[in-house]
Amino acid sequence: MLWLVQYKKGEVTGRRTAVGTIPLKEELDLDGLDIDAGDLDTILDIDVERWRQEMGFREEHLKQFANLPEEIWEAHRRVAAALDQEASVTA
């Protein structure tokens, strides 16, 4: 069964990150998948600095649109603040 379906059903918990919930390695069904453990760790990791850079690009993109709903800006600011907080903890 796909991890996302299991997550929706409450069967797995994942790991909360600044950009959302991602699977824990042990929650994934990797049967038949030939993947290096280091590569899997990379896939399941959040590169905070790259995400912070991406948020700057997203902000510039969003500024192009007049009258965006405030909820979009709130979501953007929430993720950016969470990334900033995570960066300060790991620094």
HELIX and SHEET records of a PDB file:
HELIX    1   1 TRP A    3  LYS A    8  1                                   6    
HELIX    2   2 LYS A   25  GLU A   27  5                                   3    
HELIX    3   3 ALA A   37  ILE A   43  1                                   7    
HELIX    4   4 VAL A   48  LEU A   62  1                                  15    
HELIX    5   5 GLU A   70  THR A   90  1                                  21    
SHEET    1   A 2 ARG A  15  THR A  17  0                                        
SHEET    2   A 2 GLY A  20  ILE A  22 -1                                        
END                                                                             
